[in-house]
């Protein structure tokens, strides 16, 4: 018998509502921060630095964040992170000194350190049994809808008004997300059952045991790390592509961000359709690998786009397999690991993902400092997403023939 729709769960609805406000404001910030930095301090090293500084704390302080989430529970940790982010956004509105701005961005990154894994824990706990693929697709659709409407909204707001009201609006959205979670979401908390190995000393040992017992996770993690490099490089690349290759104003780069989100919404329809057939590990893994390869090749081709319109279309097309890959990734993890082991897996894998994403952002210095052309820089970044997938695909196809 089929389990009920995810939306019939109160916990799922509440997490979905909070995620909608958080994602919308987060994507507005992704678009608005480079615009603010470029307007006040230029589009060179300060731009790349502000992108990297937001990610750096998630690498350095991930064990501390994991311990906070275990002690306080994900709901309280996420609410605290949302409030801190709101205060930082209010501060950003009036900053005129580059060093002060970078410190505030660093504080936002510290809040993200508990926000990102905390939200993943809340999402996992809110997924109804038997509805993993649909629920994960829904959560990703919420995020990608935010990616469609958030960046252009931020660009429009900064075009017609000063940064102060725009960043106050971003802050208000984060507060609404926190309020949505405050009444109490059914989610793992400090009293939830958790394994004794999930301690600071036992975490690496438990993670090693997880990977040893579930070798299929290597086929998820290694391509995902390469994807994170290209994802980190994508933000400065799109900003420069819009300006250098198409000669358009800075605000138009938000359209490129939104285009990828639009493709992901289309991908949600594909993913939901595929959910009826992707029920075993073999089919889910193949869908993940093929979709990841298609997304990587499509984004690589961006550098050949002669017009902004064609680049927009290509980003929409690339967003379709990206959604399938995301849904398959989280579904495989939820099928293979218990909630307790998911917490251990994310506690160590998320900092690694962030580390590779920062590496991707910093590759922007290769172009920003004049060491590489835009095309050369993007070939290097895209190769990191495509190459790790190929050995696993070859193994899968070889296994089918034998």
C-alpha positions in Angstrom: 0.0 0.0 0.0 1.3 3.4 -0.9 2.2 5.8 1.9 0.3 9.1 2.0 1.5 12.3 0.3 4.4 14.1 2.0 2.2 17.2 2.3 -0.2 15.4 4.6 2.5 15.5 7.3 2.4 18.6 9.5 6.2 18.3 10.1 6.9 18.1 6.4 4.7 21.2 5.7 6.4 23.2 8.5 9.9 22.4 7.4 8.9 23.0 3.7 7.5 26.5 4.7 10.6 27.4 6.6 12.8 26.1 3.8 10.9 28.3 1.3 11.6 31.5 3.2 15.2 30.6 4.0 16.0 29.5 0.4 14.4 32.5 -1.2 16.4 34.9 1.0 19.6 32.9 0.8 19.5 33.0 -3.0 18.7 36.7 -2.9 21.9 37.1 -0.8 23.9 35.0 -3.2 23.0 37.4 -6.0 23.1 40.6 -3.9 26.4 40.1 -2.1 28.6 40.2 -5.3 26.6 43.2 -6.6 27.2 45.0 -3.3 31.0 44.1 -3.2 31.4 45.0 -6.9 29.6 48.3 -6.4 31.7 49.4 -3.4 35.0 47.6 -3.7 35.3 46.3 -7.3 34.9 42.9 -8.9 38.4 41.4 -8.3 39.9 39.8 -5.2 37.3 41.3 -2.8 34.5 39.6 -4.8 36.2 36.2 -4.7 37.2 36.7 -1.1 33.6 37.5 0.0 32.4 34.3 -1.7 35.1 32.1 -0.1 34.8 33.7 3.4 31.1 32.7 3.7 32.1 29.0 3.1 35.3 28.8 5.1 33.7 28.5 8.6 31.7 25.5 7.4 35.0 23.7 6.9 36.9 24.9 10.0 34.1 24.6 12.6 32.0 21.7 11.3 32.9 19.4 14.3 31.8 22.1 16.7 28.6 22.6 14.7 27.9 18.9 14.7 28.3 18.8 18.5 26.0 21.8 18.9 23.3 20.2 16.8 23.6 16.9 18.8 23.3 18.7 22.1 20.6 21.3 21.3 18.8 19.5 18.5 18.6 20.6 14.9 15.5 22.8 15.4 17.0 25.1 18.0 20.4 25.2 16.2 18.7 26.2 12.9 16.6 28.9 14.6 19.7 30.4 16.3 21.5 30.4 13.0 18.6 32.1 11.2 18.5 34.9 13.9 22.3 35.4 13.7 22.1 35.7 9.9 19.3 38.2 10.2 21.4 40.4 12.5 24.4 40.2 10.1 22.2 41.1 7.1 21.0 44.2 8.9 24.7 45.1 9.6 25.6 44.6 5.9 23.3 47.4 4.8 25.4 50.2 6.0 29.0 48.9 5.8 31.4 51.0 3.7 34.8 49.4 4.7 35.9 46.2 2.9 37.5 44.6 6.0 34.4 45.1 8.1 32.2 43.6 5.3 34.4 40.5 5.1 34.1 40.1 8.9 30.3 40.2 8.7 30.3 37.7 5.8 32.5 35.5 8.0 29.9 35.7 10.7 27.2 34.7 8.2 29.4 31.7 7.3 29.5 30.7 11.0 25.8 30.8 11.1 25.6 28.7 7.9 27.8 26.1 9.7 24.9 25.0 11.9 22.1 26.1 9.4 23.1 23.7 6.6 23.5 20.4 8.4 20.6 21.3 10.8 18.2 21.9 7.9 19.3 18.5 6.4 18.6 16.8 9.7 15.1 18.5 9.8 14.4 17.5 6.2 15.4 13.9 6.8 13.2 13.6 9.9 10.2 15.1 8.1 10.3 12.7 5.1 7.4 10.2 5.4 8.3 6.6 5.1 8.3 5.3 1.5 8.2 8.8 0.0 11.9 9.6 -0.1 12.3 10.4 -3.8 9.2 12.6 -3.9 10.0 14.3 -0.7 13.6 15.0 -1.7 12.4 16.3 -5.1 9.9 18.6 -3.3 12.6 20.1 -1.1 14.9 20.6 -4.0 12.1 22.1 -6.0 11.5 24.6 -3.2 15.2 25.6 -3.3 15.2 25.9 -7.1 12.0 27.9 -7.2 13.8 30.2 -4.8 16.8 30.3 -7.2 14.5 31.3 -10.0 12.8 34.2 -8.3 15.3 35.2 -5.6 18.3 36.5 -7.6 16.2 38.6 -10.1 14.3 40.0 -7.1 17.5 40.9 -5.4 18.9 42.5 -8.6 15.7 44.5 -9.1 15.7 45.7 -5.5 19.3 46.9 -5.6 18.6 48.6 -8.9 15.6 50.6 -7.8 16.6 51.2 -4.1 19.6 51.5 -1.8 21.1 48.4 -0.2 19.6 49.2 3.2 15.9 48.3 2.5 17.0 45.3 0.4 19.2 43.7 3.1 16.5 44.5 5.7 14.0 42.5 3.6 16.5 39.6 3.4 16.8 39.7 7.2 13.1 39.7 7.7 12.7 36.6 5.5 15.2 34.7 7.7 13.3 35.7 10.8 10.0 34.4 9.3 11.8 31.0 8.6 12.9 30.9 12.3 9.4 31.7 13.5 8.0 28.9 11.3 10.2 26.4 13.2 9.7 27.8 16.7 6.4 26.1 17.6 8.1 22.7 17.4 9.0 20.5 14.5 9.0 16.8 14.9 12.7 16.3 14.5 15.6 14.6 16.3 16.5 16.6 19.4 18.9 16.3 22.3 17.0 13.4 23.7 16.9 11.5 20.5 18.6 8.1 20.4 22.1 8.4 18.9 25.0 6.1 18.8 27.9 6.3 21.2 30.3 6.5 18.2 28.9 9.9 17.2 31.3 11.7 19.5 34.3 13.9 18.6 36.7 11.0 18.9 34.5 8.3 17.4 33.1 10.3 14.5 35.9 9.5 11.9 35.9 5.9 13.0 32.2 5.6 12.5 32.4 7.4 9.2 35.0 4.9 8.0 32.8 2.0 9.1 29.9 3.6 7.1 31.9 3.8 3.9 33.4 0.3 4.4 29.9 -1.2 4.9 28.3 0.9 2.1 30.9 1.1 -0.8 28.1 2.5 -3.1 28.6 5.8 -1.2 32.0 6.2 -2.8 30.2 6.5 -6.2 28.1 9.3 -4.6 30.8 11.2 -2.7 33.6 11.4 -5.2 31.6 12.8 -8.1 29.8 15.1 -5.6 33.2 16.6 -4.5 34.1 17.3 -8.2 30.7 18.9 -8.6 31.2 21.1 -5.7 34.4 22.5 -7.3 32.5 23.5 -10.4 29.6 24.8 -8.4 31.9 27.1 -6.4 33.5 28.3 -9.6 30.2 28.8 -11.3 29.2 32.0 -9.3 32.2 34.1 -10.3 32.2 32.5 -13.8 28.6 33.6 -14.4 29.3 37.1 -13.1 32.3 37.5 -15.4 30.6 35.7 -18.4 27.7 38.2 -18.1 30.1 41.2 -18.1 33.2 40.1 -20.1 31.6 37.9 -22.8 28.2 39.5 -23.2 29.0 43.1 -22.1 25.9 43.5 -20.0 25.3 45.3 -16.7 26.0 43.5 -13.4 22.3 43.0 -12.5 21.8 40.8 -15.6 23.9 38.0 -14.0 21.0 37.3 -11.7 19.0 36.1 -14.8 21.7 33.4 -15.3 21.4 32.3 -11.7 17.6 32.1 -12.1 17.8 30.1 -15.3 19.5 27.2 -13.6 16.8 27.2 -11.0 14.1 27.2 -13.8 15.7 24.1 -15.3 15.7 22.4 -11.9 11.9 23.0 -11.6 11.5 21.2 -14.9 13.8 18.5 -13.6 11.4 18.1 -10.7 8.7 16.9 -13.1 11.2 14.4 -14.6 12.4 13.3 -11.1 8.9 12.7 -9.9 8.1 10.7 -13.0 11.3 8.6 -12.5 10.5 8.0 -8.8 8.0 5.3 -9.9 10.8 3.3 -11.5 13.9 4.3 -9.5 13.3 2.1 -6.5 16.4 0.0 -6.2 20.1 1.0 -5.6 21.3 0.0 -9.0 18.8 2.2 -10.9 19.1 5.1 -8.5 22.9 5.1 -8.8 22.8 4.9 -12.6 20.4 7.8 -12.7 22.7 9.8 -10.4 25.8 9.2 -12.5 24.2 9.8 -15.9 22.4 13.0 -14.7 25.6 14.3 -13.1 27.5 13.8 -16.4 24.8 15.5 -18.4 24.7 18.5 -16.1 28.5 18.8 -16.2 28.8 18.6 -20.0 26.0 21.2 -20.4 27.6 23.7 -18.0 31.0 23.2 -19.7 29.4 24.2 -23.0 28.4 27.6 -21.4 31.7 29.1 -22.3 30.9 28.7 -26.0 27.5 30.5 -25.8 27.6 33.5 -28.1 24.7 35.3 -26.5 23.2 35.8 -23.0 19.9 34.3 -24.3 21.6 31.1 -25.4 23.5 30.8 -22.1 20.2 31.2 -20.3 18.7 28.4 -22.3 21.7 26.2 -21.7 21.5 26.8 -17.9 17.8 25.8 -18.0 18.7 22.6 -19.8 21.6 21.8 -17.4 19.3 22.3 -14.4 17.0 19.4 -15.4 19.5 16.6 -14.8 20.9 18.5 -11.8 17.6 18.0 -10.0 17.5 14.3 -10.8 21.0 13.9 -9.5 20.2 15.7 -6.2 17.1 13.7 -5.6 18.8 10.4 -6.3 21.8 11.4 -4.1 19.7 12.1 -1.0 17.4 9.1 -1.6 20.3 6.7 -1.8 21.7 8.1 1.5 18.4 7.8 3.2 17.9 4.2 1.9 21.4 3.1 2.9 21.8 4.8 6.3 19.7 5.2 9.5 19.0 8.7 10.8 21.8 8.4 13.3 24.3 7.4 10.6 23.1 10.1 8.3 24.1 12.6 11.0 27.6 11.1 11.1 27.8 11.0 7.3 26.8 14.6 6.9 29.0 15.8 9.8 32.1 14.7 7.9 30.9 14.9 4.3 29.5 18.5 4.4 32.8 20.1 5.5 34.5 18.2 2.7 31.9 19.4 0.2 32.4 23.0 1.5 36.2 22.6 1.2 35.9 21.6 -2.4 33.4 24.4 -3.1 35.8 27.0 -1.6 38.5 25.5 -3.8 36.2 26.1 -6.7 35.6 29.7 -5.7 39.3 30.3 -5.3 40.0 29.0 -8.8 38.3 32.2 -9.8 41.6 33.9 -8.9 43.1 32.2 -11.9 41.0 34.4 -14.1 40.5 37.3 -11.7 44.3 37.8 -11.4 44.9 37.5 -15.1 46.6 34.0 -15.1 44.0 32.4 -17.3 41.4 33.5 -19.8 37.8 33.0 -18.9 37.6 30.0 -21.2 40.7 28.3 -19.7 39.4 28.8 -16.2 36.1 27.3 -17.0 37.6 24.3 -18.7 39.6 23.5 -15.5 36.5 24.0 -13.2 34.2 21.9 -15.4 36.7 19.1 -15.8 36.7 18.6 -12.0 32.9 17.8 -12.3 33.0 15.5 -15.3 36.2 13.4 -14.8 35.3 11.8 -11.4 32.0 10.4 -12.8 33.6 8.5 -15.8 35.3 5.6 -13.9 32.1 4.8 -12.0 30.0 4.9 -15.2 32.5 2.7 -17.0 32.3 0.2 -14.1 28.5 0.2 -14.1 28.3 -0.4 -17.9 31.1 -3.0 -17.7 29.2 -4.8 -14.9 26.0 -4.8 -17.0 27.8 -6.4 -20.0 29.5 -9.1 -18.0 
